[in-house]
Amino acid sequence: MDPVVSIRPLLAIAVAGLAALAVLLLNKRKRLRDLVSPLAAIAMFAIVLSMAPTVLAGGTVELRLFEFLPGIDFAFRVDALGMVFATVSSLLWIVAAIYSIGYMRHLNEHAQTRFFACFASSLAAAAGGAFAANLFTLVIFYEVLSLVTYPLVYHHEDEKGWGGGRKYLVYLMGASKSALLAALALTYHIAGSLDFVAGGLLAGSDASAALLTVVYFCYLFGFAKAAVMPMHAWLPAAMVAPTPVSALLHAVAVVKMGVFCVLRVVFHVFGTGLLGGLSLGIATAYLASFTILMASIYALTRDDLKARLAYSTVSQLSYIVLGAVLLSPVAMVGGIIHIAAHAFSKITLFFCAGSIYCASGKRNISDMAGIGRRLPWTMGAFFIASLSMIGIPPTAGFVSKWYLAEGAVAAGETTFLVVILVSSVLNAAYFLPVSYAAFFQAERQESRTTVREIPLVTIPLVATAILSVLMGIFPGYFLTLADGVIR
């Protein structure tokens, strides 16, 4: 099928960018300002969906803007992998925008205009990355995303906020300025291009195995948003941000941009054949497995709910990487659809953490005994999302973990099947006690103050919990896209 030339990829990015500008211009008209993000999110999602039929049929939507250097264009191409990321981020922006309004209003947070403008800008950057046609365009939007989310991390402007913000920039910008820049330069030197190519841009190159190995690990650690250990410490540190930002970091844009970039490298820069020939797939699988298990153990030790969820994210992201580098088609499908499964479930969990804080001021799990009777919708949604993270049917997490487990067997790597099973047990160990305490433990006498659900906060988290179940029952859309990536 010939590519469809269209301005729609640029329009999707422009909608979010113009929303950020509109938020700034409406600074003094708060009601209108708050309406901008939900309306822009709906428009962006509609534009993304309008390209889905072409991509589902095996085609692409392309737009070339200009040539930067010989062989390097600033260009967009919407393919199956990009559509997975764009669909998830644009859909979840709708509920995140509504949730953010309720959260920020209830807590009367300062700098709300800056918050909503940066939030919209981050979605523009995420869409740009999803639709990038080459490494050059991808890295530009990757860097923009780091910069526009930095004010969200230091939002509270206290000592913890500035400290978390510094670590955020050091890891994300430092890695890109060193490892990532080196990887780009070496790739261009070897291939004379930075375009994404089916089967791998570097496949068939005459570069030495040692040089290609260096390039690969520069990409793996340069895209630090993927949080593969040891490039993970920025993520728990960023939890000083308001909870809607945590949801953005962990589900909608930032970390998903990281693993999306790694998948681009695996599928369209190196290719599965070259990775297998260099034994880089199996090496990365062991590194991802270490991250999965160690981050789960860290999560077990955290009493702060957001910190526990942060380490859970570090672990869950490496499922996506693991699926891709096992190099079996079934495992690769599992890794790709886990982008969506994790997003729907993890945003629910962070929304719930924010709802608990808004309603009660509680952050620590040890203080949440009995809170489920006060916040039944919130804690019910938390329980459903927890089941998805563990991999219990009929949730989204079950579908992706099933494909990952089956893919590990198909690849003849039972070690990684054991990793998936053990990590699921660890998931249960750090998620289920939260729901048990909330619903079955007695509430402390001193905590029996007025605690109630907040509609603008509760409705979005119930919606995303439902999405976690719906994807588990009807995974066809994402499975079709995943098949399109590996075909």
C-alpha positions in Angstrom: 0.0 0.0 0.0 1.4 3.4 -1.0 1.9 5.9 1.9 -0.9 8.4 2.4 0.5 12.0 2.4 -1.4 14.0 5.0 -1.1 17.0 7.3 -2.9 15.1 10.1 0.2 14.0 12.1 1.2 17.7 12.3 -2.4 18.7 13.2 -2.4 16.3 16.1 0.8 17.9 17.4 -0.5 21.4 16.7 -3.7 20.9 18.6 -1.8 20.2 21.8 0.7 22.9 21.2 -2.0 25.5 20.5 -3.8 24.3 23.7 -0.7 25.2 25.7 -0.7 28.7 24.1 -4.4 29.1 24.8 -4.0 28.2 28.4 -1.3 30.9 28.8 -3.5 33.5 27.1 -6.5 32.6 29.3 -4.5 32.9 32.5 -7.0 35.3 34.2 -10.1 33.5 32.9 -9.8 30.3 34.9 -13.0 28.6 33.8 -12.2 29.0 30.2 -8.6 28.1 30.8 -9.6 24.8 32.4 -11.8 23.9 29.5 -9.0 24.1 27.0 -7.2 20.9 27.9 -10.2 18.5 27.8 -11.4 20.0 24.5 -8.0 19.8 22.9 -7.5 16.3 24.2 -10.8 15.2 22.5 -9.7 16.9 19.2 -6.3 15.3 19.3 -7.8 11.8 20.0 -10.2 12.3 17.1 -7.3 13.2 14.7 -5.3 10.2 15.8 -8.3 7.8 15.4 -8.9 9.2 11.9 -5.5 7.7 10.8 -6.2 4.3 12.4 -8.1 2.7 9.5 -5.1 3.4 7.2 -2.6 1.9 9.7 -4.8 -1.0 10.6 -5.0 -1.9 6.9 -1.2 -2.0 6.7 -0.5 1.5 5.4 1.3 4.5 6.7 0.5 8.3 6.9 3.5 10.5 6.1 4.5 14.1 6.0 7.9 15.5 5.1 8.6 19.0 6.2 12.2 19.8 5.3 15.7 18.4 5.0 18.1 19.2 7.8 21.2 17.5 6.4 21.7 15.1 3.5 19.8 11.9 4.5 18.2 13.6 7.5 14.7 15.0 7.2 12.4 16.5 9.7 9.5 14.3 8.9 6.5 12.3 10.3 5.3 8.8 9.6 2.4 7.2 11.3 2.8 3.4 11.4 1.5 0.6 13.7 4.0 1.2 16.5 3.5 4.9 16.5 -0.3 4.4 16.5 -0.1 2.3 19.7 1.7 5.1 21.5 -0.4 7.9 20.0 -3.7 6.1 20.7 -2.8 5.5 24.4 -1.4 9.0 25.1 -4.2 10.9 23.3 -7.0 8.9 24.9 -5.6 9.1 28.4 -5.0 12.9 28.0 -8.8 13.3 28.0 -9.3 11.7 31.4 -6.0 13.1 32.8 -7.2 16.6 31.8 -10.5 16.2 33.7 -8.8 14.6 36.7 -6.2 17.4 36.8 -8.9 20.1 37.0 -10.5 18.4 40.0 -7.2 17.7 41.7 -5.7 21.2 41.2 -8.9 23.0 42.2 -9.5 20.9 45.3 -6.0 21.5 46.7 -6.0 25.1 45.4 -2.5 24.5 43.9 -0.5 27.4 42.8 0.8 28.1 39.3 -2.1 26.2 37.6 -1.7 28.1 34.3 1.9 27.0 34.1 0.9 23.5 35.1 -1.8 23.1 32.4 0.4 24.7 29.7 3.3 22.4 30.4 0.9 19.4 30.5 -0.5 20.2 27.1 3.1 20.8 25.7 4.1 17.4 26.9 1.3 15.8 25.0 2.4 17.7 21.8 5.9 16.3 22.3 4.7 12.8 22.9 2.6 12.9 19.7 5.7 14.3 17.8 7.7 11.3 19.1 5.0 8.8 18.2 4.8 10.1 14.6 8.5 10.7 14.1 9.8 9.2 10.8 13.4 9.0 11.8 15.8 9.2 14.8 16.5 12.9 14.2 12.8 13.9 14.6 12.3 11.4 17.4 15.2 12.7 19.5 14.1 16.3 19.0 10.7 15.6 20.5 12.3 13.3 23.2 14.3 16.3 24.3 11.4 18.7 24.2 9.4 16.4 26.4 12.2 16.4 29.0 12.3 20.2 29.0 8.5 20.9 29.2 8.0 18.3 32.0 10.7 19.7 34.1 8.5 22.6 35.5 5.9 20.0 36.4 8.4 18.0 38.5 9.6 21.0 40.5 6.0 22.4 40.6 5.9 22.8 44.4 9.1 24.8 44.3 10.3 23.5 47.7 13.5 21.7 48.6 12.2 18.3 47.6 10.8 19.7 44.4 14.0 21.3 43.3 16.0 18.2 44.3 13.7 15.9 42.3 13.8 18.3 39.4 17.6 18.3 39.3 17.9 14.6 39.3 15.2 14.4 36.6 17.3 16.7 34.3 20.6 15.2 35.1 19.5 11.7 34.2 17.3 12.5 31.2 19.3 15.4 29.7 22.7 14.1 30.7 22.1 10.7 29.2 20.9 12.2 25.9 23.8 14.7 25.7 26.3 11.9 26.0 25.2 8.4 25.1 22.4 9.4 22.8 24.3 11.9 20.8 27.1 9.4 20.4 24.7 6.8 19.2 23.1 9.2 16.6 26.5 10.3 15.3 27.7 6.7 15.0 24.5 5.5 13.3 24.7 8.3 10.7 28.4 7.4 10.1 27.6 3.8 9.6 24.4 4.1 7.6 24.4 7.6 6.1 20.9 8.0 7.3 18.7 8.1 10.4 15.5 6.8 8.9 13.5 4.0 10.4 13.7 1.0 8.2 11.6 -2.2 8.4 14.0 -4.9 9.3 16.6 -2.5 10.7 18.5 0.5 9.4 21.8 -1.1 10.4 21.0 -4.6 9.2 23.5 -5.6 6.6 26.0 -2.9 7.5 29.7 -3.8 7.4 30.4 -2.2 10.8 32.2 -4.4 13.3 30.3 -6.3 16.0 32.1 -4.3 18.7 31.0 -0.9 17.2 27.4 -2.0 16.8 27.3 -3.2 20.4 28.5 0.1 21.6 25.9 1.9 19.5 23.2 -0.3 20.8 23.9 0.2 24.5 24.3 4.0 23.9 20.7 3.9 22.7 19.5 1.7 25.5 20.9 3.9 28.3 20.7 7.1 26.3 16.9 6.7 26.2 16.9 7.0 30.0 13.1 7.5 30.2 12.8 3.7 29.7 14.2 3.5 33.3 16.2 0.3 32.7 18.6 -0.1 35.7 20.8 1.7 36.5 19.1 4.6 34.6 16.0 4.5 36.8 16.7 6.7 39.9 15.1 9.8 38.3 11.7 8.2 38.3 11.1 7.7 42.0 12.7 11.1 42.6 10.2 12.7 40.3 7.4 11.6 42.7 7.7 15.0 44.5 5.4 16.3 41.7 1.6 16.6 42.0 -0.2 13.3 41.4 -1.5 14.3 37.9 2.1 14.8 36.9 3.0 11.4 38.3 0.2 9.9 36.2 1.6 11.8 33.2 5.2 10.6 33.9 4.2 6.9 34.4 1.3 6.3 32.0 0.6 9.0 29.5 3.8 10.3 28.0 7.2 10.3 29.6 8.1 6.7 30.4 6.1 5.5 27.5 8.3 7.7 25.3 11.3 6.0 26.7 10.2 2.4 26.0 8.8 3.5 22.7 12.2 4.8 21.7 13.8 1.5 22.7 11.3 -0.4 20.6 12.1 1.8 17.6 15.8 0.9 18.0 15.0 -2.8 18.3 12.6 -3.0 15.4 13.7 -0.2 13.0 17.3 0.7 13.7 18.9 -2.7 14.5 16.3 -5.1 13.5 15.6 -8.5 15.2 18.0 -10.4 12.9 21.0 -8.2 13.8 20.2 -8.2 17.5 20.0 -12.0 17.5 23.2 -12.3 15.5 25.1 -10.1 18.0 23.4 -11.8 21.0 22.3 -8.4 22.2 18.7 -9.6 22.6 19.5 -12.1 25.2 21.9 -9.7 27.0 19.2 -7.1 27.2 16.7 -9.7 28.4 18.8 -10.5 31.4 19.2 -6.7 32.1 15.5 -6.2 31.8 14.8 -9.2 34.0 17.1 -7.9 36.7 15.2 -4.5 36.6 11.8 -6.3 36.8 12.8 -8.3 39.9 14.8 -5.7 41.8 12.3 -2.9 41.2 9.6 -5.2 42.5 11.6 -5.9 45.7 12.2 -2.1 46.2 8.4 -1.6 45.8 7.7 -4.1 48.6 9.8 -2.0 51.0 8.0 1.4 50.3 5.3 2.6 52.6 4.6 5.8 50.6 2.0 4.8 48.0 3.4 6.9 45.2 6.9 5.6 45.8 5.6 2.0 45.7 3.8 2.8 42.4 7.0 4.5 41.1 9.1 1.4 41.6 6.3 -0.7 40.2 6.6 1.4 37.0 10.3 0.8 36.8 9.6 -2.9 36.9 6.6 -2.9 34.5 8.5 -0.9 31.8 11.0 -3.6 31.5 8.3 -6.1 30.6 7.9 -4.1 27.4 11.7 -4.2 26.8 11.8 -7.9 27.6 9.1 -8.8 25.2 10.8 -7.0 22.4 14.3 -8.4 22.9 13.2 -12.0 23.3 12.8 -11.8 19.5 10.0 -14.3 19.3 6.9 -12.9 17.5 4.5 -13.8 20.3 6.8 -12.1 23.0 7.1 -9.0 20.8 3.4 -8.7 20.6 3.2 -9.0 24.4 5.7 -6.3 24.9 4.0 -3.9 22.5 0.5 -4.3 23.9 1.9 -4.0 27.4 2.4 -0.3 26.5 -1.4 0.1 26.6 -2.1 -2.4 29.4 0.3 -0.8 31.7 -0.9 2.7 30.8 -4.5 2.1 31.5 -3.8 0.3 34.8 -1.0 2.5 36.1 -2.8 5.8 35.4 -5.7 4.4 37.4 -3.4 3.6 40.4 -1.9 7.0 40.4 -5.3 8.7 40.1 -6.4 6.6 43.1 -3.3 7.7 45.1 -4.2 11.4 44.3 -7.9 10.8 45.2 -6.8 9.4 48.6 -4.6 12.4 49.2 -7.2 14.9 48.1 -9.9 13.3 50.3 -7.8 12.5 53.4 -4.3 13.9 53.1 -2.9 10.4 53.5 0.2 9.3 51.6 1.4 6.2 53.5 -0.1 2.8 53.1 0.2 2.2 56.8 -2.3 5.0 57.4 -4.9 3.8 55.0 -6.6 1.1 57.1 -10.4 1.2 56.6 -10.3 4.0 54.0 -12.0 1.8 51.4 -15.3 2.2 53.4 -15.0 6.0 53.0 -13.7 5.9 49.4 -15.3 2.8 47.9 -15.1 3.9 44.2 -11.5 4.9 44.5 -10.4 1.8 46.3 -12.5 -0.4 44.1 -10.8 1.1 41.0 -7.4 0.6 42.8 -8.2 -3.1 43.3 -9.2 -3.6 39.6 -6.0 -1.9 38.4 -4.0 -3.9 40.8 -5.4 -7.1 39.3 -4.3 -5.9 35.9 -0.8 -5.2 37.1 -0.6 -8.7 38.6 -2.0 -10.2 35.4 -5.4 -11.6 36.5 -8.1 -12.2 33.8 -10.1 -10.5 32.4 -7.9 -7.4 32.7 -5.5 -5.9 30.2 -2.5 -7.0 32.1 -3.5 -10.7 31.8 -3.5 -10.4 28.0 0.0 -8.8 27.7 1.5 -11.1 30.3 0.0 -14.2 28.6 1.7 -13.2 25.3 4.9 -12.5 27.2 4.9 -15.9 28.9 3.9 -17.7 25.8 6.6 -15.8 23.9 9.3 -16.8 26.4 8.3 -20.5 25.9 8.3 -20.1 22.1 11.8 -18.5 22.3 13.0 -21.5 24.3 13.9 -19.2 27.2 12.2 -20.7 30.3 14.4 -18.6 32.5 12.4 -15.5 31.5 9.1 -17.4 31.9 10.2 -17.9 35.6 11.0 -14.2 35.8 7.5 -13.2 34.6 5.8 -15.6 37.0 8.0 -14.6 40.0 7.5 -10.9 39.3 3.7 -11.5 39.1 3.8 -13.0 42.6 5.8 -9.9 43.7 3.2 -7.7 42.1 0.5 -9.4 44.2 2.7 -9.0 47.3 2.9 -5.3 47.1 -0.5 -4.4 45.6 -3.0 -6.6 47.3 -2.1 -5.6 50.9 -3.1 -2.0 50.0 -6.7 -3.2 49.1 -6.8 -5.6 52.0 -6.0 -2.8 54.5 -8.4 -0.4 52.9 -11.4 -2.7 53.0 -10.8 -5.2 55.8 -8.7 -3.6 58.5 -10.3 -1.4 61.2 -10.0 2.3 60.7 -7.9 4.1 63.3 -10.0 6.2 65.7 -7.9 9.3 65.2 -8.3 9.2 61.4 -12.1 9.3 61.4 -12.5 12.7 59.9 -14.7 13.7 57.0 -13.5 11.8 54.0 -15.5 11.6 50.8 -15.2 11.0 47.1 -14.5 14.1 44.9 -16.5 13.7 41.7 -14.0 15.4 39.2 -11.3 13.2 40.7 -13.3 10.0 41.1 -15.0 9.8 37.7 -11.7 9.7 35.6 -10.2 6.9 37.7 -13.4 4.8 37.4 -13.2 5.4 33.6 -9.6 4.2 33.4 -10.3 1.2 35.6 -13.1 0.3 33.1 -10.6 0.7 30.3 -8.3 -1.8 32.0 -11.1 -4.4 31.9 -12.3 -3.5 28.4 -8.9 -4.0 26.9 -8.7 -7.4 28.6 -12.0 -8.4 27.0 -11.5 -6.7 23.6 -7.8 -6.5 22.9 -8.2 -6.7 19.1 -7.3 -3.2 18.2 -3.9 -3.3 19.9 -3.2 -6.9 18.9 -3.8 -5.9 15.2 -1.4 -3.0 15.6 1.2 -5.2 17.3 1.0 -7.7 14.5 1.5 -4.8 12.0 4.8 -3.9 13.8 6.3 -7.4 13.6 5.0 -8.3 10.2 
